[in-house]
Amino acid sequence: MPAIAAYPVWTADSVNAAASTRGTALVVAVAGVVAVVVGMDGSLLGRPSRSPYGPIVGRKPGGATATAANCGGSVGVAWLGAGRCAAQAGCVPNTPILEVNMKVVSPTTQSRPDVNEMVVIHRAFRREFTALPKLIRAVAEGDTARAALVAEHLTLILDGLHMHHTGEDAVLWPLLQVRAAPSTALVETMQHQHELVDGRTEEVRTQSGVWAQAPTSIGGEQLAQLVDDLAAALFEHLELEEREILPLVSRHITGEEWQSLGDHGRDAMSTRQLPLMFGAILEEADADERGRMLAQLPAPVRLILRTMGARQYRRYITRVRAA
């Protein structure tokens, strides 16, 4: 069961009223009372069957509405919006929910996250999304082998970005919505920026598949322009995140929660992609940054990444960047 802080107990009506003024609220119903908590993924898991309140009507991230359902006594999480009616959805009986302590984080009770890790990761995305349009435009018309290699690298970076954003969507934004309440509008801006980046990412993926099969100058220019457009939206997002969100993370997120970001979206990348993406992240990291990031991994994994993994990445990126 989630750890619940000493937040006010609300009825369904008062929760809906609060949601109408704050836009979105996160609640959990436990043994018939409603208390503020946060779910890992925002999905509707239901509410206790013995709750004296009526259905808790809510909406998930992205605007979809749903009603918290009776799930045979399981603890339930809902993203609430005021007065919205919807069909029952997303009920998973007896499903464990994120074990998260909603107490205010303080350095005396919780470890601090190493927020510079995100700066290192962003550095890789800035470098690669700046280089990729040039690589695409340099592919000769009809050179399917070269186009396939560049498209493969583009896919690697897009998948790495997807994994990165999945962790933020699943962990960071829900926690900050609750703990950094005065900055709710900022968090919502970050979520909207993710949506914009996601949309442009899908356009890039579609055009990349077409171009890789039959590379032409026109198709390559169209793809390069789409990547440029994606990079513009992404770089704006990364700058705002580093300037405004990372200070909030330092104050409101624990080290353990911060490390859990990487557990989400990992299935979007293959076992071949993961060490290559890690190599890309570490490429411009200094010795201290590299040491801190590697220290989080089990010793056998560190050894592999420092030896075979490093050699694999050097061979790979040399081929990608070849003239």
C-alpha positions as CSV (number, residue, x, y, z in Angstrom):
1,M,0.0,0.0,0.0
2,P,1.3,3.5,-0.7
3,A,2.5,5.6,2.2
4,I,0.1,8.4,2.7
5,A,1.0,11.8,4.2
6,A,-1.1,13.9,6.5
7,Y,-3.1,15.5,3.7
8,P,-6.7,16.6,4.2
9,V,-9.3,13.9,3.8
10,W,-11.8,14.9,1.0
11,T,-15.1,13.6,-0.1
12,A,-15.6,13.0,-3.8
13,D,-17.4,16.3,-4.2
14,S,-14.6,18.3,-2.5
15,V,-12.0,16.5,-4.6
16,N,-13.9,17.5,-7.7
17,A,-14.2,21.0,-6.5
18,A,-10.4,21.1,-5.9
19,A,-9.8,19.7,-9.3
20,S,-11.9,22.4,-10.9
21,T,-9.6,25.1,-9.4
22,R,-6.3,23.3,-9.8
23,G,-7.0,21.6,-13.2
24,T,-6.0,18.1,-12.2
25,A,-5.7,16.3,-8.9
26,L,-4.3,12.9,-7.9
27,V,-6.2,11.0,-5.3
28,V,-6.4,7.5,-3.8
29,A,-9.4,6.0,-2.0
30,V,-8.3,3.8,0.9
31,A,-10.9,2.2,3.1
32,G,-13.5,4.7,2.1
33,V,-11.6,7.9,2.6
34,V,-10.0,10.1,-0.1
35,A,-6.4,11.2,0.5
36,V,-3.9,12.9,-1.8
37,V,-1.3,10.5,-3.2
38,V,0.2,9.9,-6.6
39,G,0.2,6.9,-9.0
40,M,3.2,5.8,-10.9
41,D,1.5,5.7,-14.3
42,G,-1.7,7.7,-13.8
43,S,-3.9,4.7,-14.8
44,L,-7.2,4.1,-13.1
45,L,-7.0,1.1,-10.8
46,G,-10.3,1.4,-9.0
47,R,-11.4,2.1,-5.4
48,P,-12.4,0.1,-2.3
49,S,-15.8,-1.6,-2.6
50,R,-16.8,-0.3,0.8
51,S,-16.3,3.4,0.0
52,P,-19.4,5.4,1.1
53,Y,-18.9,7.9,-1.7
54,G,-20.3,7.8,-5.1
55,P,-18.2,7.1,-8.2
56,I,-15.1,9.2,-8.4
57,V,-15.1,10.7,-11.8
58,G,-11.8,11.7,-13.3
59,R,-9.6,12.1,-16.3
60,K,-6.2,10.6,-17.1
61,P,-3.3,12.5,-18.5
62,G,-4.0,13.5,-22.1
63,G,-7.6,14.4,-21.4
64,A,-9.3,11.0,-21.5
65,T,-12.0,10.7,-18.9
66,A,-12.7,7.6,-16.8
67,T,-14.5,6.7,-13.6
68,A,-12.7,5.0,-10.7
69,A,-14.3,1.5,-10.6
70,N,-15.1,-1.0,-7.9
71,C,-12.2,-3.4,-8.0
72,G,-13.1,-5.7,-5.1
73,G,-11.5,-3.7,-2.3
74,S,-8.2,-2.7,-4.0
75,V,-6.6,0.6,-3.4
76,G,-7.5,2.9,-6.3
77,V,-5.7,5.8,-8.1
78,A,-7.5,8.3,-10.2
79,W,-6.5,11.5,-12.1
80,L,-9.4,13.7,-11.2
81,G,-11.1,16.5,-13.2
82,A,-14.2,18.2,-11.9
83,G,-17.7,17.1,-12.9
84,R,-16.7,14.9,-15.9
85,C,-18.7,11.8,-16.6
86,A,-17.2,8.8,-18.4
87,A,-17.4,5.1,-18.9
88,Q,-15.6,2.8,-16.5
89,A,-12.1,2.1,-17.7
90,G,-8.7,0.8,-16.7
91,C,-9.8,-1.3,-13.7
92,V,-7.2,-3.8,-12.6
93,P,-8.2,-5.6,-9.5
94,N,-5.7,-6.1,-6.7
95,T,-2.9,-4.5,-8.6
96,P,-0.1,-3.1,-6.5
97,I,0.3,0.7,-6.7
98,L,3.5,2.7,-6.5
99,E,4.9,2.7,-3.0
100,V,5.7,6.3,-2.6
101,N,6.0,8.5,0.5
102,M,4.2,11.8,-0.1
103,K,6.0,13.6,2.8
104,V,7.9,16.7,1.9
105,V,11.4,15.6,0.9
106,S,14.2,16.9,3.0
107,P,17.9,16.2,2.9
108,T,17.7,14.9,6.4
109,T,15.3,12.2,5.5
110,Q,15.9,11.3,1.9
111,S,18.9,11.1,-0.4
112,R,19.2,13.9,-2.9
113,P,19.0,13.1,-6.6
114,D,22.0,13.8,-8.9
115,V,20.2,16.1,-11.3
116,N,23.3,16.7,-13.3
117,E,22.6,13.2,-14.8
118,M,19.8,14.8,-16.8
119,V,22.1,17.5,-18.1
120,V,24.5,14.8,-19.4
121,I,21.6,13.0,-21.1
122,H,20.3,16.2,-22.6
123,R,23.8,16.9,-24.0
124,A,23.7,13.7,-26.0
125,F,20.3,14.5,-27.5
126,R,21.4,18.0,-28.4
127,R,24.5,16.7,-30.1
128,E,22.8,14.0,-32.1
129,F,19.7,15.9,-33.1
130,T,22.0,18.7,-34.3
131,A,24.2,16.3,-36.3
132,L,21.4,14.1,-37.8
133,P,20.0,16.5,-40.4
134,K,23.5,17.0,-41.8
135,L,24.0,13.2,-42.0
136,I,20.7,12.8,-43.7
137,R,21.4,15.5,-46.3
138,A,24.8,14.0,-47.0
139,V,23.4,10.6,-48.2
140,A,23.8,10.2,-51.9
141,E,20.6,9.6,-53.9
142,G,20.0,5.8,-54.2
143,D,22.6,4.9,-51.5
144,T,20.3,2.5,-49.6
145,A,23.1,1.1,-47.5
146,R,24.2,4.5,-46.2
147,A,20.5,5.6,-45.8
148,A,19.8,2.5,-43.8
149,L,22.7,3.1,-41.4
150,V,21.7,6.8,-40.8
151,A,18.0,5.8,-40.4
152,E,19.1,3.2,-37.9
153,H,21.0,5.8,-35.9
154,L,18.0,8.2,-36.1
155,T,15.8,5.4,-34.7
156,L,18.3,4.7,-31.9
157,I,18.2,8.4,-30.8
158,L,14.4,8.6,-31.1
159,D,13.9,5.4,-29.1
160,G,16.3,6.8,-26.4
161,L,14.3,10.0,-26.3
162,H,11.1,8.0,-25.9
163,M,12.6,6.0,-23.0
164,H,13.7,9.2,-21.4
165,H,10.4,10.9,-21.7
166,T,8.4,7.8,-20.6
167,G,10.2,7.9,-17.2
168,E,9.4,11.6,-16.8
169,D,5.7,11.0,-17.7
170,A,5.4,8.0,-15.4
171,V,7.3,9.3,-12.4
172,L,8.4,12.9,-12.4
173,W,5.3,14.8,-13.5
174,P,2.9,13.0,-11.2
175,L,5.1,13.5,-8.2
176,L,5.8,17.2,-8.9
177,Q,2.1,17.8,-9.5
178,V,1.5,16.9,-5.9
179,R,4.7,18.0,-4.1
180,A,5.4,21.2,-6.0
181,A,1.8,22.4,-6.2
182,P,2.6,26.1,-6.8
183,S,4.4,25.0,-9.9
184,T,1.5,22.9,-11.3
185,A,1.2,25.2,-14.4
186,L,4.9,24.7,-15.2
187,V,4.5,20.9,-15.0
188,E,1.6,21.0,-17.3
189,T,3.7,23.1,-19.7
190,M,6.3,20.3,-19.7
191,Q,3.6,17.7,-20.4
192,H,2.3,19.7,-23.3
193,Q,5.8,20.0,-24.7
194,H,6.2,16.2,-24.5
195,E,3.0,15.9,-26.5
196,L,4.4,18.3,-29.2
197,V,7.7,16.4,-29.3
198,D,5.9,13.1,-29.5
199,G,3.9,14.3,-32.5
200,R,6.9,15.5,-34.4
201,T,8.8,12.3,-33.5
202,E,6.1,10.2,-35.2
203,E,6.3,12.4,-38.3
204,V,10.1,11.8,-38.4
205,R,9.7,8.0,-38.0
206,T,7.2,7.8,-40.8
207,Q,9.4,9.8,-43.2
208,S,12.5,8.0,-42.2
209,G,11.0,4.7,-43.1
210,V,10.0,5.9,-46.5
211,W,13.4,7.6,-47.2
212,A,15.5,4.6,-46.0
213,Q,13.8,2.3,-48.5
214,A,14.3,4.7,-51.5
215,P,16.7,7.5,-50.6
216,T,16.2,10.6,-52.8
217,S,17.4,14.1,-52.4
218,I,13.9,15.4,-52.1
219,G,13.0,12.8,-49.5
220,G,16.2,13.3,-47.6
221,E,15.6,17.1,-47.4
222,Q,12.0,16.5,-46.2
223,L,13.3,14.2,-43.5
224,A,16.1,16.5,-42.5
225,Q,13.6,19.4,-42.2
226,L,11.4,17.3,-40.0
227,V,14.3,16.5,-37.7
228,D,15.2,20.2,-37.6
229,D,11.6,20.9,-36.5
230,L,11.7,18.2,-33.9
231,A,15.0,19.5,-32.6
232,A,13.7,23.0,-32.3
233,A,10.7,21.8,-30.1
234,L,12.9,19.5,-28.1
235,F,15.7,22.0,-27.4
236,E,13.2,24.5,-26.1
237,H,11.8,21.8,-23.8
238,L,15.3,20.7,-22.6
239,E,16.3,24.3,-21.8
240,L,13.1,24.9,-19.7
241,E,13.5,21.6,-18.0
242,E,17.1,22.3,-16.9
243,R,16.3,25.9,-15.8
244,E,13.0,25.4,-14.0
245,I,12.3,21.7,-13.3
246,L,15.7,20.4,-12.1
247,P,15.6,22.9,-9.1
248,L,12.2,21.5,-8.2
249,V,13.5,17.9,-8.5
250,S,16.3,18.8,-6.1
251,R,13.8,20.0,-3.5
252,H,10.9,17.5,-4.0
253,I,12.2,14.2,-5.4
254,T,14.2,11.5,-3.6
255,G,17.3,9.9,-5.0
256,E,15.4,6.5,-5.2
257,E,12.5,8.0,-7.1
258,W,15.0,9.8,-9.4
259,Q,16.7,6.5,-10.2
260,S,13.4,4.8,-11.0
261,L,12.9,7.0,-14.0
262,G,15.2,4.7,-16.0
263,D,13.0,1.7,-15.2
264,H,10.2,3.1,-17.5
265,G,10.2,2.7,-21.2
266,R,13.2,0.5,-21.3
267,D,11.3,-2.1,-23.2
268,A,11.1,0.4,-26.1
269,M,14.8,-0.2,-26.8
270,S,16.4,-3.5,-27.8
271,T,19.3,-5.2,-26.0
272,R,21.6,-4.0,-28.9
273,Q,20.3,-0.4,-28.6
274,L,20.7,0.1,-24.9
275,P,24.6,-0.1,-24.7
276,L,24.8,2.1,-27.8
277,M,22.5,4.7,-26.2
278,F,24.5,4.6,-23.0
279,G,27.7,5.1,-25.1
280,A,26.1,8.1,-26.7
281,I,25.2,9.6,-23.3
282,L,28.7,9.1,-22.0
283,E,30.5,10.3,-25.1
284,E,30.9,13.9,-23.9
285,A,30.7,13.2,-20.2
286,D,33.7,14.2,-18.2
287,A,35.5,11.7,-15.9
288,D,33.5,12.7,-12.8
289,E,30.1,12.5,-14.7
290,R,31.1,9.2,-16.2
291,G,32.1,7.8,-12.9
292,R,28.9,8.8,-11.1
293,M,26.7,7.4,-13.8
294,L,28.6,4.1,-14.0
295,A,28.7,3.7,-10.2
296,Q,24.9,3.2,-10.2
297,L,25.2,0.0,-12.2
298,P,26.2,-3.5,-11.0
299,A,29.9,-4.2,-11.2
300,P,29.6,-6.8,-14.1
301,V,27.6,-4.3,-16.1
302,R,30.1,-1.5,-15.5
303,L,32.9,-3.8,-16.7
304,I,31.1,-4.7,-19.9
305,L,30.2,-1.0,-20.7
306,R,33.8,0.1,-20.0
307,T,35.3,-2.6,-22.3
308,M,33.2,-4.4,-24.9
309,G,30.4,-1.8,-24.7
310,A,32.8,1.1,-25.3
311,R,34.5,-0.6,-28.2
312,Q,31.2,-1.5,-29.7
313,Y,30.0,2.2,-29.5
314,R,33.2,3.5,-31.0
315,R,32.9,1.2,-34.0
316,Y,29.3,2.0,-34.4
317,I,29.5,5.8,-34.2
318,T,32.6,5.9,-36.5
319,R,30.6,4.2,-39.2
320,V,27.6,6.6,-38.6
321,R,29.7,9.7,-38.8
322,A,31.9,8.6,-41.8
323,A,31.9,11.0,-44.7
